[in-house]
Amino acid sequence: MITARAGLRLVQHRIAALRRAVLTEVEDLNRLIYHILRGGVIVSVAFLLFGFILAGVTGHPLPDKSIPPRLLGAELIGFTPAGYLNLGVLVRSETARTS
Amino acid sequence: MVEVLLLLAVAAFLAGLAGSYLGIGGGIFLIPFMTLALQIDIKVAIATSLIGVIATSSGAASVYVRDHLTNLRLAMFLEVATTLGAIAGAVVGILVPNVYLFLTFGVVVLYAAASMVRVAETAKDRAYRGGDEERPLVKRLNLSSVYFDQEDQGVYRYRVERPGAGFGVSAAAGVFSGLLGVGGGFIKVPAMNILMRVPMKAAVATSNFMIGVTAAASAFIYYSQGLVNPQLAAMVIVGAFTGTNLGTRLLVRSKAANVRFLFSIFLAGLGIAMAARALGLFGGVL
């Protein structure tokens, strides 16, 4: 019984500590901006690499013009290199605006 | 085409390295390289360069913001001026002949270069000057800040001075940004460092954060008009991302005096190039 109560207290402490950590993290604007910018870089580079891999595998030509955002959905569903390269570029530029 | 992409990735790497170390976007290097060496259309080059500026800025700013080198309040304050300046840039570009603009900025940039070499920045310079009364605007907006310098493991509280003058010069940086499609960091860094007395590393980090925001607004317009070449942009993003990783590591470990010296050399070269363009020499390299 004592062990169960100690266990419950330990879980409560952990949850409280996690909550404090999350609140501190969110309150710290610098860390929030860091996560947005860093996340944007990683996601963008991942989409770009995926686009190049798709071009290599499927033999589709690489695009030389940007696709308007409203037409991007069809390209992404069709798994074209143009769609993923454009998405990578868009994520990159939009991340800077969001921050 | 593969050779062009590889050359562009290398150029973007170098632009990202220099940009993250000096607080500039790197567009000032990338645009001439793309148009002169790679024979890329000027509009496509500007659009691709803007993506490069964003990549350099975001890559570097993420590290500087995390390390509390960036003064976010100051960045937001000056960004208002830069954005207004960028809008005015289009009007100024129509009304005032470029020759006067380039000549004026050439002289200003050369003066800034000379000032940065002449006045050394020591730890004492960076320290809080407690005797002076803080300007009301600085106090109200809480622009003064504190940062940790790895150079000497010191924590420095600094006071921002001459906010009005800094605001005006940032607007001028925006004008140039709008005219040339560059970030304008080459004006913002000396303005913050010389005029507003912001320590060099904090000025570089704050400028890096600002130029990405300015460039992102213009880049979306170019993107919507189909002027961004995703192949070129992808290589610029990958190259700049790698370059900024190295540049940010170099800056935090460097001596502020060395950063200032390198920046002043860059400014002197740029000032001569601007003056040369104004006087019609070398066919305009900018």
Interface residues (C-beta under 8 A of the other chain):
Chain A: L29 N30 R31 I33 Y34 L37 R38 G40 V41 S44 V45 L48 G51 F52 L62 P63 D64 K65 S66 I67 P68 P69 A82 L85 N86 G88 V89 L90 R92 S93 E94 T95 A96 R97 S99
Chain B: L50 I51 I54 A55 S57 S58 G59 A61 S62 V63 V65 R66 H68 T70 L72 G212 V213 A215 A216 A217 A219 F220 Y223 S224 G226 L227 V228 N229 P230 Q231 A233 A234 I237 V238 F241
